[in-house]
Amino acid sequence: MAEGSERDVAAAGVSQAGAPHGITLFQHAEISAEIAEGDRSQADILKAHELTEAQWGEASIFWMTRIGDDVREHGEDARIPHLYSDAFSKAQDALKPPPSLDAASYARLVVDIQAAGGTAQPLAARNLSLADYLRLSRHMARVLSADPAESKAFFDAYQGLQPAPQP
């Protein structure tokens, strides 16, 4: 687990006391990211972490309840969901690199997802998983927000892929 993650939890005032089986918020996010990859069974992943299904279930209930309670209590100022989401994203990004797509190809994927009304078919056509797509989306968000030429390439491709207006 990243040392900075533990500092973030402490700085946010989030207590990890009482976490079942010692599974911290960040460990839960990391294990969840492994499960979300879909390339190994949950049983195999839990076994690698020396956890049973029952232990995982208890930890999941604990952390999901804490997240829900934080949102109910603090609304938009809730911290735990943001910490968890950030930890999950970092853990998922560490598992594999994002698929290699340029800005125009990514625009095509976005348009295909919009036209299909979901991710399943466009991702399957490219042999990508949902985890790949999430990793790619985070990567492209960073690239497109930092590189004006890539942003223009995406926008131009995206605009060019839009259906012609109907009279």
C-alpha positions as CSV (number, residue, x, y, z in Angstrom):
1,M,0.0,0.0,0.0
2,A,1.2,3.5,-0.8
3,E,2.5,5.3,2.2
4,G,0.9,8.5,0.9
5,S,-2.4,6.8,1.0
6,E,-2.2,6.2,4.8
7,R,-1.2,9.8,5.3
8,D,-4.2,10.9,3.3
9,V,-6.5,8.8,5.5
10,A,-5.0,10.2,8.6
11,A,-5.2,13.8,7.2
12,A,-8.9,13.3,6.3
13,G,-9.6,12.2,9.9
14,V,-10.9,8.8,8.7
15,S,-10.5,6.1,11.4
16,Q,-9.7,2.6,10.2
17,A,-10.3,1.2,13.6
18,G,-12.5,-1.8,13.7
19,A,-11.9,-2.7,10.0
20,P,-12.6,-6.5,9.9
21,H,-9.5,-8.7,9.5
22,G,-7.3,-5.6,9.4
23,I,-8.4,-4.8,5.8
24,T,-7.8,-1.0,5.5
25,L,-9.7,1.2,3.1
26,F,-6.8,1.2,0.7
27,Q,-6.3,-2.5,0.9
28,H,-10.0,-3.0,0.1
29,A,-9.7,-0.6,-2.9
30,E,-6.6,-2.5,-4.1
31,I,-8.3,-5.9,-3.9
32,S,-11.4,-4.6,-5.5
33,A,-9.3,-3.3,-8.4
34,E,-7.8,-6.7,-8.9
35,I,-11.3,-8.3,-8.9
36,A,-12.6,-5.6,-11.3
37,E,-9.9,-6.7,-13.8
38,G,-11.9,-9.8,-14.4
39,D,-8.9,-11.8,-15.5
40,R,-8.8,-14.0,-12.4
41,S,-11.5,-15.4,-10.2
42,Q,-12.4,-13.6,-7.0
43,A,-11.6,-16.8,-5.1
44,D,-8.1,-16.9,-6.5
45,I,-7.5,-13.2,-5.7
46,L,-8.8,-13.6,-2.2
47,K,-6.7,-16.7,-1.7
48,A,-3.6,-14.7,-2.8
49,H,-4.5,-12.1,-0.1
50,E,-5.1,-14.9,2.4
51,L,-8.7,-14.0,2.8
52,T,-11.9,-16.1,2.8
53,E,-15.1,-15.1,1.0
54,A,-16.6,-14.5,4.4
55,Q,-13.8,-12.2,5.5
56,W,-14.0,-10.3,2.3
57,G,-17.7,-9.9,2.7
58,E,-17.3,-8.6,6.2
59,A,-14.7,-6.1,5.1
60,S,-16.8,-5.0,2.1
61,I,-19.9,-4.5,4.3
62,F,-17.8,-2.5,6.7
63,W,-16.2,-0.2,4.1
64,M,-19.3,0.3,2.0
65,T,-21.3,1.2,5.1
66,R,-18.6,3.7,6.1
67,I,-18.7,5.2,2.7
68,G,-22.5,5.5,2.7
69,D,-22.5,6.9,6.3
70,D,-20.0,9.5,5.3
71,V,-22.1,10.6,2.3
72,R,-25.3,10.8,4.4
73,E,-23.5,12.7,7.2
74,H,-21.4,15.1,5.0
75,G,-23.0,15.1,1.6
76,E,-20.8,16.7,-1.0
77,D,-18.1,17.2,1.6
78,A,-17.7,13.5,2.3
79,R,-14.1,12.4,2.2
80,I,-14.2,8.6,2.3
81,P,-15.7,8.0,-1.2
82,H,-13.1,10.3,-2.7
83,L,-10.2,8.5,-0.9
84,Y,-11.6,5.1,-1.9
85,S,-12.1,6.1,-5.5
86,D,-8.6,7.6,-5.8
87,A,-7.1,4.5,-4.2
88,F,-9.1,2.2,-6.5
89,S,-8.1,4.2,-9.6
90,K,-4.4,4.2,-8.7
91,A,-4.5,0.5,-7.9
92,Q,-6.3,-0.3,-11.2
93,D,-3.8,1.8,-13.2
94,A,-0.9,0.0,-11.5
95,L,-2.2,-3.4,-12.7
96,K,-1.8,-2.7,-16.5
97,P,-0.9,0.1,-18.8
98,P,-3.8,1.8,-20.6
99,P,-4.6,0.5,-24.0
100,S,-2.6,2.3,-26.7
101,L,-5.0,4.6,-28.6
102,D,-4.3,8.0,-30.1
103,A,-6.7,10.9,-29.6
104,A,-8.6,10.2,-32.8
105,S,-9.0,6.5,-32.0
106,Y,-10.2,7.4,-28.6
107,A,-12.8,9.8,-30.1
108,R,-14.0,7.0,-32.3
109,L,-14.4,4.8,-29.2
110,V,-16.4,7.5,-27.4
111,V,-18.7,8.1,-30.3
112,D,-19.2,4.3,-30.8
113,I,-20.1,4.0,-27.1
114,Q,-22.6,6.9,-27.4
115,A,-24.2,5.4,-30.5
116,A,-24.4,2.0,-29.0
117,G,-25.9,3.3,-25.7
118,G,-23.4,1.4,-23.7
119,T,-19.8,0.1,-23.5
120,A,-20.3,-3.7,-24.1
121,Q,-20.3,-3.9,-27.9
122,P,-17.7,-1.1,-28.7
123,L,-15.3,-2.6,-26.1
124,A,-15.8,-6.2,-27.3
125,A,-15.2,-5.1,-30.9
126,R,-11.8,-3.8,-29.7
127,N,-11.1,-6.7,-27.4
128,L,-11.1,-4.3,-24.4
129,S,-12.5,-4.9,-20.9
130,L,-14.4,-2.3,-18.9
131,A,-11.2,-2.0,-16.7
132,D,-9.2,-1.2,-19.8
133,Y,-11.8,1.4,-20.8
134,L,-11.7,3.0,-17.3
135,R,-7.9,3.1,-17.3
136,L,-7.9,4.5,-20.8
137,S,-10.4,7.2,-19.9
138,R,-8.4,8.4,-17.0
139,H,-5.2,8.4,-19.1
140,M,-6.9,10.3,-21.9
141,A,-8.4,12.8,-19.5
142,R,-4.8,13.6,-18.3
143,V,-3.5,13.7,-21.9
144,L,-6.3,15.8,-23.3
145,S,-6.2,18.3,-20.5
146,A,-2.4,18.8,-20.7
147,D,-1.7,18.7,-24.4
148,P,-3.5,21.2,-26.6
149,A,-2.5,19.4,-29.9
150,E,-3.9,16.1,-28.6
151,S,-7.0,17.9,-27.3
152,K,-7.6,19.4,-30.8
153,A,-7.0,16.0,-32.5
154,F,-9.7,14.5,-30.2
155,F,-12.1,17.3,-30.7
156,D,-11.7,17.4,-34.5
157,A,-12.1,13.6,-34.7
158,Y,-15.1,13.7,-32.4
159,Q,-16.8,16.5,-34.3
160,G,-16.1,14.7,-37.6
161,L,-17.7,11.5,-36.3
162,Q,-21.0,13.2,-35.4
163,P,-24.1,12.3,-37.5
164,A,-25.1,14.9,-40.1
165,P,-28.0,17.1,-38.9
166,Q,-31.4,15.9,-40.0
167,P,-33.5,18.5,-42.0
